[in-house]
Amino acid sequence: MQPILEMRGITKTFPGVKALTDVNLSVLPGEIHAVVGENGAGKSTLMKVLSGVYPSGSFDGEILFEGKPQQFRTISDSEHAGIVIIHQELALVPLLSIAENIFLGQETASKGVINWFEAFARTKELLKKVGLSEHPNTLITNIGTGKQQLVEIAKALNKKVKLLILDEPTSSLNEKDSNALLELLKGFKAQGISSILITHKLNEVMKVADRITVIRDGKTVDTLDTHTAKVSEDRIIKAMVGRDLSERYPPRNAKIGETLFEVKNWNVFNPIHPDRQMIKNVNLSVRKGEVVGIAGLMGAGRTEFAMSVFGGAYGTRISGEVFLHGKNVDVSTIPRAKEAGLAYATEDRKTFGLVLIDHIKHNVTLANLPGVSNRGVVDDLKELSVANKYRKDLGIRSSGVYQATVNLSGGNQQKVVLSKWLFSGPEVLILDEPTRGIDVGAKYEIYGIINRLAEEGKGVIVISSEMPELLGITDRIYVMNEGRIVGEMPKAEATQESIMRTIMKSWGH
């Protein structure tokens, strides 16, 4: 069968860095082709080459689409050919309607006047194809992330897509929305539309991919056919990281001491709907050197709980008590929570965790500027020394501390977030989805950092939607549902089944 897409010998160089070296990729008509690799392996760079973000002439190699050589100079060139890319950060305008977003840049206009009747009718057709029943007038800001992702796909269908590229499409979706999206890809496949799926979630790759191309350090190392070869997650991981990760979680040598941190009778109400209680009478404790997990389904209240404890960053009418070393501490504002010894690494590192346009050096010291200042003036050399220390200690891969954080891979961005909070000298770290959107190799390194913090006697709370992760790295797990703690179990007793059973039993209580 003639491939719909062939990328041959693609080499892309940035100043001082070879991002891609002689990469080859072919996609067949009506195929779901997964592209996997560690953060920084070159997957996104390859897709930017394909979609014209990096124009023809800025790289070596050739692109053939439907058998013809192509020279895409802009994104609209590739879209005109039928190649549409949906990025991890959705490109929708929140305060415009679904219809306005779908037709943005390709309005149904005659003599400069938009034909809204036609736009609405077409929008309804497109939404039906992706399984949405929303009115075309609905504002994007009023629908959830899962539905926004489907609007992006409807927008792609409107562009007469032949090859759909999805970059981490399910990274911020719950399981139900993720499965719906994967089913949609299978439906497109039946219609002859090809898809390239870039994801870290190997279980999703195993569910839908026909073939899998593995990229490591900017080179193609393997292409696996799921229909003819026996492909396992372990085999993919080995190809991705170049080593056997039979132990996906580093061994934990737990030395647990006395109770370090306690939250008692914690209650929080919704800041927009103050009559709606989000957190209900939560009690939780962490001992010295202990890693405590909080498990729960999407919307269980885990992030709301963590943010409310960290200086009331979320919620209103907050009540309850927080103890550190047995003493009642004031955590009513973020500066007070930090002073008490708390740190909170957000689940959304790009929006709330980092100043993306700034370099590593400034991001690392952001939460503790007094630590690099003399009489209120930042000491540049001191700041440089601190940033270099954390870059070395946490293994942040970059050209130096003056590299902009926006240009780092997800795993390295997460290490910058951890550096920022470690430099603030906390005793208790709350890590919210610390490995979201990062690859298996970088995850292993983050787990190693968590272990090291526990060995230093700190208390670590990990919120994660990945149950195997919680089972692999924690000493004890709290189960949360509908804003309540509905179960607590030591690692020895915890299984995915026991956690789910605890959640199911608690519904409506």
C-alpha positions in Angstrom: 0.0 0.0 0.0 1.3 3.5 -1.0 1.9 5.6 2.2 -0.1 8.8 2.5 2.9 10.4 4.2 6.6 9.9 3.9 9.2 11.9 5.8 12.7 10.9 4.6 16.0 11.8 6.2 14.6 14.7 8.2 17.5 16.6 10.0 16.8 19.8 12.0 19.4 21.8 13.8 19.0 24.7 16.2 22.0 26.8 17.3 24.3 24.4 19.2 21.7 21.5 19.2 20.8 18.8 16.6 17.1 18.2 17.4 16.5 15.6 14.6 19.0 13.4 12.8 18.0 11.5 9.7 14.5 10.7 10.9 12.2 8.6 8.8 8.4 8.3 9.2 5.7 6.8 6.9 2.0 6.7 7.6 -0.5 4.6 5.6 -4.0 5.7 4.5 -6.6 5.1 7.2 -3.9 4.2 9.8 -3.5 5.3 13.4 0.2 5.7 13.8 1.6 6.4 17.3 4.9 8.4 17.7 6.4 7.8 21.1 9.6 8.9 22.9 10.9 10.6 26.0 10.5 14.3 26.5 13.0 16.1 24.3 13.3 13.1 21.9 12.2 15.3 19.0 8.5 14.3 18.5 7.1 17.8 18.6 10.0 19.2 16.4 9.2 16.5 13.8 5.5 17.5 13.8 6.4 21.2 13.5 8.6 20.3 10.4 5.6 18.4 8.9 3.0 21.1 9.6 5.1 24.0 8.3 5.8 25.7 11.6 9.4 25.1 10.7 9.2 26.1 7.0 10.7 24.2 4.1 14.3 25.2 3.7 14.9 25.4 7.5 15.6 21.6 7.7 17.2 18.9 5.5 15.3 15.9 4.1 12.0 15.6 2.1 8.3 15.3 2.8 6.0 13.4 0.4 2.3 13.7 0.9 -0.1 11.6 -1.3 3.0 10.6 -3.4 4.0 14.2 -4.2 7.0 16.2 -2.8 5.8 19.0 -0.6 7.4 22.3 0.5 5.2 23.7 3.3 6.2 27.3 4.2 3.4 27.9 6.6 0.7 26.1 8.7 -1.9 27.1 6.1 0.1 25.4 3.4 0.0 22.1 5.2 -3.7 22.6 6.2 -4.5 23.3 2.5 -3.0 19.9 1.7 -5.2 18.2 4.3 -2.7 17.9 7.3 -4.1 19.4 10.5 -2.2 19.4 13.9 -4.0 19.7 17.2 -1.5 20.9 19.8 -1.4 19.9 23.5 -2.3 23.6 24.4 -5.6 24.0 22.6 -5.8 27.0 20.2 -9.3 28.0 21.0 -10.5 31.5 22.0 -12.4 31.1 25.3 -14.8 34.0 24.9 -15.9 33.2 21.4 -18.6 30.6 20.6 -18.0 27.1 19.3 -19.2 28.2 15.8 -16.9 31.3 15.8 -13.9 29.1 16.8 -14.6 26.5 14.2 -14.8 29.1 11.4 -12.1 31.4 12.7 -9.9 32.4 9.8 -12.1 30.7 7.2 -15.4 32.5 7.8 -18.5 31.7 5.6 -18.7 35.2 4.2 -20.0 36.8 1.1 -18.8 40.4 0.3 -17.4 40.7 3.8 -20.6 39.7 5.5 -20.7 36.4 7.5 -23.5 34.0 6.7 -24.3 32.9 10.3 -27.1 30.6 9.2 -24.7 28.6 7.1 -22.0 28.7 9.8 -24.5 27.4 12.5 -25.8 24.7 10.2 -22.3 23.5 9.3 -21.2 23.6 13.0 -24.1 21.4 14.0 -23.1 18.8 11.4 -19.5 18.9 12.5 -20.4 18.6 16.2 -22.6 15.7 15.5 -19.6 13.9 13.8 -17.5 14.3 17.0 -20.4 13.4 19.3 -21.2 16.8 20.8 -24.8 18.1 21.2 -23.9 21.7 22.3 -25.5 24.7 20.7 -23.1 26.4 18.2 -23.6 29.6 20.2 -22.1 28.1 23.4 -18.9 29.9 24.6 -15.8 27.8 24.7 -15.2 28.9 28.3 -18.5 27.2 29.3 -17.5 23.7 28.2 -15.0 21.3 29.8 -11.6 20.4 28.5 -12.8 17.1 27.0 -15.4 18.9 24.9 -13.0 21.6 23.9 -10.7 18.9 22.5 -13.6 17.6 20.4 -14.3 21.2 19.1 -10.7 21.3 18.0 -11.3 18.0 16.1 -14.5 19.4 14.6 -12.4 22.4 13.4 -10.0 20.0 11.8 -12.8 18.2 10.0 -14.0 21.5 8.7 -10.6 21.9 7.0 -11.1 18.7 5.0 -8.5 16.8 7.0 -6.7 13.8 5.5 -4.0 13.4 8.1 -4.9 14.4 11.7 -1.9 14.9 14.1 -2.8 14.9 17.8 -0.1 16.0 20.3 -0.9 14.6 23.8 -4.6 14.8 23.2 -5.6 13.1 26.5 -3.1 14.6 28.9 -5.7 16.7 30.7 -8.8 14.5 30.1 -10.4 12.0 32.5 -10.6 8.3 31.6 -14.2 8.6 30.1 -13.3 11.5 27.8 -10.0 9.9 26.8 -11.8 6.7 25.8 -14.4 8.7 23.8 -11.6 10.4 22.0 -9.8 7.2 21.1 -13.1 5.7 19.8 -13.5 8.8 17.6 -10.0 8.1 16.1 -11.1 4.6 15.3 -14.2 6.0 13.6 -12.1 8.3 11.5 -9.9 5.4 10.6 -13.0 3.6 9.2 -13.6 6.7 7.0 -10.1 6.5 5.7 -8.7 9.5 7.7 -5.1 8.8 8.9 -4.0 9.9 12.4 -0.6 10.5 14.1 -1.0 10.1 17.8 1.7 11.5 20.1 1.2 10.4 23.7 3.0 9.3 26.8 0.1 7.0 27.8 1.3 3.7 26.5 -1.9 1.9 27.4 -3.7 4.2 24.9 -1.1 3.4 22.2 -1.7 -0.3 22.8 -5.5 0.2 22.5 -5.6 2.0 19.1 -2.3 2.2 17.2 -1.7 0.1 14.1 2.0 1.0 14.0 4.3 2.7 16.5 7.4 4.7 15.7 9.8 5.2 18.5 12.1 8.3 18.5 15.1 8.5 20.9 17.6 11.5 21.0 16.3 12.9 17.7 16.6 9.6 15.8 14.1 6.9 14.7 15.1 3.7 16.6 12.2 1.4 15.7 8.8 1.1 14.0 6.6 -1.7 15.4 3.6 -3.2 13.7 1.0 -4.1 16.4 -0.8 -6.5 14.0 2.3 -8.6 13.0 4.6 -8.3 16.0 4.1 -9.0 19.7 4.3 -5.5 21.1 4.3 -4.9 24.9 4.6 -1.7 26.9 7.9 -3.0 28.2 9.3 -3.4 24.7 8.2 0.2 23.8 9.8 1.5 27.0 13.0 -0.3 26.3 13.2 1.3 22.8 12.3 4.7 24.2 14.8 4.9 27.0 17.5 2.6 25.5 17.5 0.5 28.7 15.3 -2.0 30.5 13.0 -0.2 33.0 11.9 -3.5 34.6 11.7 -1.4 37.8 9.5 1.5 36.8 9.7 2.8 40.4 13.0 3.2 42.2 13.3 1.1 45.4 12.1 3.0 48.5 14.0 2.6 51.7 11.5 4.3 54.0 12.6 5.5 57.4 9.4 6.9 58.9 9.5 9.0 62.0 7.0 10.8 64.2 4.0 12.8 62.9 5.2 15.9 61.1 2.1 17.4 59.6 -1.7 17.2 60.4 -4.8 18.7 59.0 -7.9 18.5 61.2 -11.6 19.0 60.4 -10.9 20.9 57.1 -13.8 22.4 55.3 -13.8 24.5 52.1 -16.6 26.1 50.1 -16.7 27.0 46.4 -15.4 30.6 45.8 -18.0 31.2 43.0 -20.9 29.3 44.6 -20.3 29.9 48.3 -23.2 27.6 49.3 -21.5 24.6 47.7 -19.2 22.7 50.0 -16.2 21.3 48.2 -14.1 19.8 51.1 -16.0 18.1 53.9 -14.3 17.6 57.3 -11.0 16.2 56.0 -8.5 14.8 58.4 -5.0 13.8 57.2 -1.5 13.3 58.6 2.0 12.9 57.3 5.0 11.6 59.2 8.6 12.5 58.8 10.2 10.7 55.8 6.8 9.5 54.6 5.3 9.7 51.1 1.5 9.9 51.4 -0.7 9.5 48.3 -4.1 10.9 47.7 -6.1 8.8 45.2 -9.5 9.7 43.7 -11.4 10.2 40.5 -11.5 13.5 38.6 -13.4 16.1 40.6 -12.9 14.3 43.9 -11.6 17.5 45.5 -7.9 16.6 45.8 -6.5 19.7 44.1 -9.1 22.0 45.9 -8.0 20.5 49.2 -4.3 20.9 48.5 -4.7 24.5 47.3 -6.9 25.5 50.2 -4.4 24.3 52.7 -1.6 26.1 50.9 -2.6 29.6 51.9 -6.2 29.5 50.8 -5.1 29.5 47.1 -8.6 28.0 46.5 -11.9 28.4 48.2 -13.9 30.5 50.6 -15.2 30.0 54.2 -12.2 27.8 54.9 -12.2 26.3 58.4 -10.1 23.7 60.3 -6.6 23.5 61.8 -3.1 22.7 60.5 -0.4 21.4 62.8 3.4 21.1 62.1 5.5 19.3 64.8 2.4 19.3 66.9 2.1 23.1 66.9 -0.9 24.9 65.4 0.3 27.0 62.4 -1.2 29.8 60.4 -1.6 28.9 56.7 -4.2 31.5 55.9 -2.1 33.2 53.2 0.5 31.8 50.8 3.4 33.8 52.4 2.3 32.4 55.8 1.9 28.8 54.5 5.5 29.1 53.0 6.8 30.5 56.3 5.2 27.6 58.2 7.1 25.2 56.0 4.7 24.2 53.2 5.2 24.0 49.5 2.7 23.2 46.7 3.7 22.2 43.2 0.7 22.8 41.0 -0.7 20.3 38.5 -0.6 23.0 35.8 3.0 23.9 35.6 2.8 26.0 32.4 0.1 28.4 33.7 0.7 28.5 37.5 4.1 26.9 38.1 6.5 28.7 35.8 7.2 32.0 34.1 7.7 30.4 30.7 9.2 33.4 28.9 11.8 33.7 31.7 15.0 31.7 32.1 15.7 28.8 34.5 17.8 31.0 36.9 14.9 33.4 37.7 12.3 30.6 38.0 14.4 28.6 40.5 14.6 31.5 42.9 11.1 32.8 42.5 9.6 31.4 45.7 12.5 32.5 47.9 14.0 35.8 46.6 15.2 36.8 50.1 17.4 33.8 49.9 19.4 35.4 47.1 19.1 39.0 48.2 21.2 41.5 50.2 19.1 44.3 51.8 16.3 43.8 49.3 18.5 43.7 46.2 18.9 40.4 44.3 22.5 39.3 44.3 23.1 38.1 40.7 26.1 35.9 41.5 24.3 34.3 44.5 21.2 33.6 42.3 23.5 32.1 39.5 25.1 29.8 42.1 21.8 28.6 43.5 20.3 28.0 40.0 23.4 26.0 38.9 23.3 24.0 42.1 19.7 22.9 41.5 20.3 22.3 37.7 23.1 19.9 38.7 21.3 18.3 41.7 18.0 17.6 39.9 19.6 16.9 36.5 17.8 19.6 34.6 18.9 19.1 30.9 19.4 22.5 29.3 22.1 24.5 27.6 22.5 26.5 30.8 20.5 28.4 33.5 19.9 31.2 31.0 17.7 28.9 28.8 14.1 30.0 28.6 11.9 27.5 30.5 9.4 27.5 27.6 12.0 25.6 25.5 12.5 22.8 28.0 10.9 19.4 27.8 8.0 18.7 30.2 10.1 16.6 32.5 12.8 19.3 32.8 10.1 22.0 33.3 8.8 19.9 36.2 12.3 19.7 37.7 12.5 23.6 37.6 9.2 23.7 39.5 10.5 21.3 42.1 13.8 23.3 42.3 11.8 26.5 43.0 10.0 24.9 45.9 13.0 23.1 47.3 14.9 26.4 47.5 12.1 27.8 49.7 13.2 25.2 52.3 9.9 23.4 53.0 9.3 20.6 55.5 6.1 19.4 53.7 5.8 19.3 49.9 2.4 18.8 48.3 3.0 17.5 44.7 -0.1 17.7 42.5 0.2 15.4 39.5 4.0 15.7 39.5 4.5 13.5 36.4 1.6 14.6 34.2 2.6 14.8 30.6 6.2 13.5 31.1 7.7 10.3 29.8 8.7 7.2 31.6 12.5 8.1 31.9 11.8 11.5 33.3 9.1 10.0 35.7 11.7 7.7 37.1 14.0 10.7 37.8 11.1 12.6 39.5 10.4 9.5 41.7 14.1 9.4 42.7 13.8 13.1 43.8 10.7 12.3 45.8 12.6 9.4 47.5 15.5 11.7 48.3 13.2 14.3 49.9 11.7 11.6 52.1 15.1 10.3 53.1 16.0 13.9 54.2 13.0 13.6 56.7 10.6 15.8 54.8 6.9 14.9 54.5 5.7 14.4 50.9 2.0 14.4 49.7 1.5 13.1 46.2 -1.8 13.6 44.3 -1.9 11.5 41.2 -4.6 10.2 38.8 -2.3 7.3 37.9 -3.1 4.6 40.5 0.0 2.4 39.6 2.1 5.5 40.3 0.6 6.0 43.8 1.0 2.2 44.5 4.6 2.4 43.3 6.0 5.4 45.2 3.9 6.0 48.4 4.0 4.5 51.9 0.3 5.1 52.6 -2.7 6.2 50.6 -5.8 8.3 51.4 -8.8 7.8 49.1 -10.9 10.9 48.4 -14.3 11.2 46.9 -16.9 14.0 46.7 -14.7 16.2 48.9 -14.3 13.6 51.7 -11.6 11.2 52.8 -13.4 7.9 52.3 -10.6 5.5 53.0 -7.0 5.1 54.2 -4.7 2.2 53.6 -1.0 1.3 54.0 0.8 0.4 50.8 0.8 -3.3 51.7 -3.0 -3.4 51.6 -3.5 -1.0 48.7 -4.4 -2.3 45.2 -6.2 -0.6 42.3 -9.2 -2.8 43.0 -9.3 -1.9 46.7 -9.0 1.9 45.9 -11.8 1.7 43.3 -14.0 -0.4 45.7 -13.5 2.2 48.4 -14.6 5.0 46.0 -17.6 3.1 44.7 -18.8 2.2 48.2 -18.7 5.9 49.2 -20.9 7.3 46.4 -23.8 9.4 47.8 -22.8 9.0 51.5 
